[in-house]
């Protein structure tokens, strides 16, 4: 889609989002709108469910209306299952005196007009260091498999559907802003009589959302939805010391990025005029391009160079797979068997990952990297 058309459709989608979040009348569709194009762009950014209440009142073609309706039914079903399971997991944590902090989606969803509007694939919780260890046998007993272990969280999965990330610390110590979230329970408050369920204090919750957006922006690509989180926060959480937030951001030379984010929020959701730089960044966000660091490293590789890179991803050494296949610690000779099992699992249960990597191989080019680098430098400046 040409950039001008992308901005036109993207701006209409964000105006629809604004009407839902701010409870105002939905904007009139622009002349010649292709509802199928709008639907697919909204779905790509995981916001079709948010604009659903607004578009219901518009004169959509029947086939597009059915697409939105089907999405809504699917997401409501999914979030209902997630909610039932999360209640079960959290209740068992509390029965075992495990304190937890609700992070990102599982907390911010409560401020949306309807919780199902804030979709997420995994549930993020912060535990104490002891709590993270104490949770391991509990999660296993609940039917979860430990799929990934990082320096700052354990990732559990069950039934190819339920995913939990149990953090301690909240973010990796390797990140330049990690000390903001040190000693997390001192920066949170209890929200239950048991004093076991916590949420971050408003200022730190905003900072967590903000730095999460920044991390996506500079590494993986960042879509509309993370900006919606900040809009929802600003509209619904009033007792916030923004002077403190700005002082923290200034300490980490993040004021330029903060200003860029605010300009984007004003443009996306409040119909304020955007300057040329803001429009450039908005195009980058709407394209939702992947991993800037990936582009930086591989933009100038030829086709076979890219294939070589992905072969390393699919055939990693035993030490990188031992967390998923513990048998490799005692019998590394079984590594080829684990490779085959991993590939078969992806073919049958995670085909989207294969397609995404194949698309990356085909479409990556140096011109695209230059455009991504320009948008990133305009937004971050000091970073």
C-alpha positions in Angstrom: 0.0 0.0 0.0 1.4 3.5 -0.9 2.4 5.5 2.1 -0.2 8.2 1.5 -3.0 5.5 1.4 -1.5 3.8 4.4 -1.6 7.0 6.4 -5.2 7.7 5.3 -6.4 4.3 6.4 -4.3 4.3 9.5 -5.5 7.7 10.6 -9.1 6.6 10.1 -8.5 3.5 12.2 -7.0 5.5 15.0 -9.9 8.0 14.8 -12.3 5.1 15.3 -10.2 3.9 18.2 -10.4 7.4 19.7 -14.2 7.5 19.4 -14.4 4.2 21.3 -12.0 5.1 24.1 -13.3 8.7 24.5 -16.9 7.6 24.0 -17.6 10.0 21.1 -19.4 9.6 17.8 -17.5 7.6 15.2 -15.9 9.6 12.4 -17.6 9.6 9.0 -15.8 7.3 6.5 -13.7 9.0 3.9 -14.9 8.8 0.2 -13.9 5.7 -1.6 -13.0 3.7 1.5 -12.2 0.0 0.9 -13.5 -1.7 4.0 -11.6 -4.9 3.3 -8.3 -2.9 3.3 -9.3 -1.2 6.6 -10.3 -4.5 8.2 -7.0 -6.2 7.4 -4.9 -3.2 8.5 -6.9 -3.1 11.8 -6.4 -6.9 12.3 -2.7 -6.6 11.6 -2.4 -4.2 14.5 -4.7 -6.2 16.8 -7.2 -3.3 17.1 -10.1 -4.7 15.0 -11.8 -5.7 18.3 -11.4 -2.1 19.6 -13.0 -0.4 16.7 -15.8 -3.0 16.5 -18.3 -0.9 18.6 -17.7 2.1 16.3 -18.0 0.4 12.9 -21.2 -1.4 14.0 -23.1 1.8 13.5 -21.6 2.4 10.0 -23.0 1.0 6.7 -20.4 -1.8 6.2 -20.8 -4.4 3.4 -22.3 -7.5 4.8 -19.1 -9.7 4.2 -16.9 -7.2 6.1 -19.4 -6.9 8.9 -19.2 -10.7 9.3 -15.4 -10.6 9.4 -15.5 -8.1 12.3 -18.3 -10.1 14.0 -16.3 -13.3 13.7 -13.2 -11.6 15.1 -15.2 -10.3 18.0 -16.7 -13.7 18.9 -13.3 -15.4 18.6 -11.5 -12.9 20.8 -14.3 -12.8 23.4 -14.1 -16.6 23.6 -10.3 -16.5 23.8 -10.2 -13.8 26.6 -12.9 -15.6 28.5 -10.8 -18.8 28.6 -7.7 -16.8 29.5 -9.5 -15.1 32.3 -10.9 -18.3 33.8 -7.4 -19.9 33.7 -5.7 -16.8 35.2 -8.1 -16.8 38.1 -7.2 -20.4 38.7 -3.5 -19.8 38.5 -3.5 -16.7 40.7 -5.8 -18.3 43.3 -3.3 -21.2 43.6 -0.4 -18.7 43.9 -2.2 -17.0 46.7 -3.0 -20.4 48.4 0.8 -20.9 48.4 1.6 -17.4 49.7 3.2 -16.3 46.4 3.1 -12.6 45.9 2.7 -11.3 42.3 2.5 -8.0 40.4 0.2 -7.9 37.4 2.1 -6.4 34.4 1.2 -4.9 31.1 -1.9 -6.4 29.4 -3.5 -8.2 32.3 -3.6 -4.9 34.3 -4.2 -2.3 31.6 -7.1 -4.3 30.1 -9.2 -3.4 33.1 -9.2 0.3 32.0 -10.5 -0.4 28.5 -14.2 0.1 27.8 -14.4 -3.8 27.8 -11.5 -6.0 29.0 -11.6 -8.2 25.9 -10.6 -5.2 23.8 -7.0 -5.5 25.1 -5.8 -8.7 23.6 -2.6 -10.4 24.5 -0.9 -13.8 23.9 0.8 -14.2 27.2 0.2 -13.1 30.8 3.1 -11.3 32.5 3.5 -11.5 36.3 6.4 -10.3 38.5 7.2 -12.5 41.4 9.9 -12.3 44.1 13.1 -14.3 43.4 11.9 -17.0 45.9 8.4 -16.8 44.4 9.8 -17.5 40.9 11.4 -20.7 42.2 8.4 -21.7 44.3 6.2 -21.3 41.2 8.1 -23.9 39.2 6.6 -27.1 40.7 3.2 -25.4 40.9 3.1 -24.6 37.2 4.2 -28.1 36.4 1.4 -29.5 38.6 -1.0 -27.2 36.7 0.0 -28.8 33.4 2.4 -26.1 32.2 5.7 -26.9 30.5 8.7 -24.6 31.0 9.4 -23.6 27.4 12.0 -20.8 27.9 14.3 -19.5 30.6 15.8 -16.1 30.4 17.8 -14.0 32.9 14.6 -12.2 33.9 11.7 -14.5 33.3 10.5 -18.1 32.9 8.0 -18.8 30.1 5.4 -21.5 30.6 3.0 -22.9 28.1 0.0 -25.3 28.2 -2.2 -26.7 25.5 -0.5 -24.5 22.8 -2.8 -21.7 24.1 -2.0 -20.5 27.7 1.3 -18.7 28.1 2.7 -17.2 31.3 5.9 -15.2 31.7 6.9 -15.2 35.4 9.4 -12.3 35.8 12.0 -11.6 38.4 13.3 -9.0 37.8 10.7 -7.1 35.8 13.1 -6.5 32.9 16.6 -7.8 31.9 19.5 -6.3 33.9 21.1 -5.8 30.5 18.7 -3.0 29.6 19.9 0.6 30.2 16.8 1.4 32.3 16.7 -1.8 34.4 17.4 -0.1 37.7 14.1 1.9 37.4 12.3 -1.4 38.2 14.7 -2.8 40.9 13.0 -3.9 44.1 9.6 -4.0 42.3 7.4 -4.7 45.3 8.5 -1.4 46.8 7.1 0.3 43.7 3.8 -1.5 43.8 0.8 -1.6 46.0 -1.5 -4.5 47.1 -5.0 -4.6 45.5 -6.4 -7.5 47.5 -7.1 -8.2 51.2 -4.6 -11.0 51.1 -1.8 -8.6 50.3 -0.5 -11.0 47.7 -1.9 -9.4 44.5 -0.1 -6.2 43.5 0.0 -3.7 40.7 2.7 -1.2 40.0 2.2 2.3 41.4 0.8 4.6 38.7 4.1 6.3 37.8 6.0 3.0 37.5 3.2 1.4 35.6 3.3 4.2 33.0 7.1 3.9 32.8 6.8 0.1 32.3 4.3 0.7 29.5 6.4 3.4 28.0 9.7 1.5 28.1 7.9 -1.6 26.7 6.8 0.5 23.8 10.3 1.9 23.3 11.8 -1.6 23.4 9.5 -2.8 20.7 10.1 0.3 18.7 13.8 -0.1 18.5 14.1 -3.8 18.2 11.0 -5.6 16.9 8.8 -2.9 15.3 5.9 -1.3 17.1 2.2 -1.2 16.1 -0.7 0.9 17.0 -1.9 -1.1 20.0 0.9 0.0 22.4 0.0 3.6 21.8 -3.6 2.7 22.6 -2.4 1.5 26.0 -0.9 4.9 26.7 -4.0 6.6 25.6 -6.1 4.4 27.9 -3.7 5.1 30.7 -3.8 8.8 30.3 -7.6 8.9 30.0 -8.4 6.7 32.9 -5.7 6.9 35.5 -5.7 10.4 36.9 -3.6 10.3 40.1 -0.3 10.4 38.3 2.8 12.5 39.0 3.9 13.3 35.4 6.7 15.6 36.7 8.3 12.6 38.4 7.9 10.5 35.2 9.5 13.2 33.1 12.4 13.6 35.6 13.0 9.8 35.3 12.9 10.0 31.5 15.2 13.0 31.5 17.7 11.0 33.6 17.9 8.4 30.8 17.9 10.9 27.9 14.5 9.7 26.9 12.7 13.1 26.7 13.0 13.2 22.9 11.3 9.8 22.5 8.7 10.9 25.0 7.9 14.0 23.0 7.7 11.9 19.8 5.3 9.5 21.5 3.1 12.4 22.7 3.0 13.9 19.2 2.0 10.6 17.8 -0.8 10.2 20.3 -2.0 13.7 19.5 -2.0 12.9 15.8 -3.5 9.4 16.0 -6.2 10.1 18.6 -6.8 13.8 18.9 -6.7 15.0 15.2 -3.8 17.4 15.8 -1.7 18.4 12.9 1.5 16.3 12.5 4.8 17.7 11.3 6.8 15.9 8.6 8.9 13.9 11.1 5.8 12.7 13.0 4.2 11.5 9.7 7.4 9.6 8.8 7.4 7.8 12.2 3.6 7.2 11.9 4.2 5.5 8.5 6.9 3.3 10.1 4.5 2.3 12.9 1.6 1.6 10.5 3.9 -0.6 8.4 4.8 -2.4 11.6 8.1 -3.5 10.3 10.2 -6.1 12.1 13.4 -6.0 14.2 15.5 -3.0 13.4 18.6 -4.8 14.6 17.8 -7.7 12.3 17.6 -5.2 9.4 20.8 -3.5 10.4 22.8 -6.7 10.3 21.3 -8.5 7.3 20.0 -5.8 5.0 22.9 -6.2 2.6 23.2 -10.0 2.7 22.4 -11.9 -0.5 19.7 -14.5 -0.6 22.0 -17.4 0.5 23.4 -15.3 3.3 19.9 -14.9 4.7 19.2 -18.6 4.3 22.4 -19.3 6.2 21.2 -17.1 9.0 17.8 -18.8 9.3 19.5 -22.3 9.2 21.3 -21.3 12.4 17.9 -20.4 14.0 16.4 -23.7 13.1 19.4 -25.9 14.0 20.9 -24.3 17.2 23.5 -26.1 19.4 22.6 -28.4 22.2 23.3 -25.9 24.9 20.6 -23.5 23.5 18.0 -26.3 23.4 18.7 -28.0 26.7 16.1 -25.9 28.6 13.4 -27.3 26.3 14.9 -30.8 25.9 16.6 -31.7 29.2 17.7 -35.0 27.7 20.4 -33.1 25.8 22.3 -32.4 29.0 23.0 -36.1 29.4 22.8 -37.2 25.8 23.8 -34.4 23.4 24.1 -37.1 20.6 20.3 -36.8 20.4 20.5 -33.2 19.1 19.4 -34.1 15.6 16.3 -35.9 17.0 15.4 -32.7 18.9 15.9 -30.6 15.7 13.4 -32.8 13.9 10.9 -32.7 16.7 11.2 -28.9 16.9 10.6 -28.5 13.2 7.7 -30.9 13.2 6.1 -29.0 16.1 6.4 -25.7 14.2 5.0 -27.3 11.0 1.9 -28.6 12.7 1.4 -26.1 15.5 3.3 -22.8 14.8 3.2 -22.3 11.0 2.9 -18.6 11.4 6.5 -18.4 12.7 7.7 -20.3 9.6 5.8 -18.0 7.3 7.1 -14.9 9.0 10.7 -16.0 8.7 10.2 -17.0 5.0 8.7 -13.6 4.3 11.6 -11.9 6.0 14.0 -13.8 3.8 12.1 -12.7 0.6 11.4 -9.1 1.4 14.4 -7.8 3.4 16.3 -5.1 1.5 18.7 -2.2 2.2 16.2 0.5 1.1 13.7 -0.7 3.6 16.4 -0.7 6.3 17.2 2.9 5.4 13.6 4.0 5.9 13.4 2.1 9.2 16.6 3.7 10.4 15.3 7.2 9.5 12.1 6.7 11.4 14.0 5.3 14.4 16.5 8.1 14.5 13.8 10.8 14.2 11.9 9.3 17.2 14.8 8.4 19.5 17.5 10.9 18.6 19.6 10.4 21.7 19.1 6.6 21.8 
